[in-house]
Amino acid sequence: MLTSAKEDQSLPIYAARVHTTLKDGRKYSKDCIYVRGHPKNPFTVSELVDKLRDCVPYCAYELSDSVVNSLIDSLLNLEKVDNAVNDLILPLTPGQS
């Protein structure tokens, strides 16, 4: 399989045009103007949580499951967070969680 990418300045920023050619010669194309997560193509809550969990392994230091779960709970209930530093910042600070 061959994959390539090139910039298309006729598309809005972050948009993509995908062209696929199957082995039998059939061709398919699709413009993806609003990437997943864009206000016009928002994530579901489940997709947002899954994306956060997918990013956790790439953190600068290891986050425990309990810290991740606490962060998710705080983010999904932001209106109930009394102290953003304690609930959101300190858990992401080395030696503070």
N, C-alpha and C positions, 0 to 999 in steps of 0.2 A: 504494500500500500504506500502511496506517495502522498505526503501532506506538505503543503506550502502555504505561506501567508504573504500578503502584500497590502500596503496601505492603499485605501481608496478614499481620496479626499472629497469625493462627492457624497460620502455618508457622514452623518453626524458623529461626533466624538463618541466612542465606546460602541458604536453600532458595528455590525458585521454582515458580510454577504458570504454565504456558504454555497459552494458549487461541489456537487458530488457526481462522479461518473462511475457507474457500476461495471463489473466485468463484462456484462452482456451489452454494454454501450449505452444503456439508458442514462439520462442525465437529469439531475434535480438541482434546483437552486432555491435559496430562501434568503430574504433580507431579514435580519434580526435587528430592528431599529432600537427597541427598548430592551436592554439586557435585563436578566432576572435581577430583581432588587431595585430597579428603577421605579420611581413613583407611578409610572404608567404600566408597570409590570411587576408589582410588588411580590415579595416573598410571602408565603404563608408563615404563620408562627412556627410551625413544624420545620419548614425549610430554613428559617432563620436560626433556629436552635441547632439544626443539623450542620449548618455552615459554621456556626461558632465552634461546635464540637470538632469539626474537620480541621479548623485552624489551630486548635489547642496544641497539637503535637509540635507546632512550629514556634511556640512561645520561646522566649529567651531562656526561661527556666521552667522546670516541670510544675504543672498545676495539678493538685490532687483532685479526684472526682468530687469531693465535698466542696472544694473551692469553686469548681466549675458549676456545680449544681446551684450553689449559693448565688453566684453571679447571674446565672440564667434566671433564677427566681427573682432577683432584684431587678434585672432588666425588664422582665415581663410584667413586673408590678412597680414600675418606676414611680408612679404617683403615690405609693406607700412608703418610699424610701425617705427616711428622716435625715440621714446623713450620708450623702453621696461619697464622701471621702472614706468613711468606715466601710460602707457596703460595696463600693465599686473600685476605688483606687487602692486602698490598702491590700485587699486580696491579690492584687496584681503586682504588688511591691515585694521584692525578695526579702525574706526574713520577717514579713509582717503577717502572713496568712496563718 
